[in-house]
Amino acid sequence: MSETRQAKKTKVNTQHASFKVLVFDFLYRLQHSGAINMFGAPAVLMDNFQLTRTEATQLFTEWTEQWNEADYNDYLKANNQ
């Protein structure tokens, strides 16, 4: 099997901590931008991270359940927003 074909079969571990940090950072940026209503975020995750609807919804749900204003403010301060 060629490297290209093998690479396409590689699946991201959506439960890996470093992947979640990446996705959650993306969601904070998306929220801060005001570009969309955040209930549309799973579709954006699907497009940007090549996730299934189920994976995107699970990650978005986890992000919303752990979201709090103090963490969001810390994120803004850390990113000079």
Residue pairs with C-beta under 8 A, 6 or more apart in sequence:
12 19
12 49
12 50
12 51
13 19
14 20
14 23
14 51
14 55
14 58
14 59
20 59
20 62
23 45
23 49
23 59
23 63
24 63
25 75
26 45
26 48
26 49
27 38
27 41
27 45
27 60
27 63
28 72
28 75
30 36
30 38
30 41
30 44
31 38
31 72
32 76
32 81
36 44
38 64
41 56
41 60
42 53
42 56
42 57
42 59
42 60
43 56
45 51
45 55
45 56
45 59
45 60
46 52
46 53
46 56
49 56
51 59
75 81
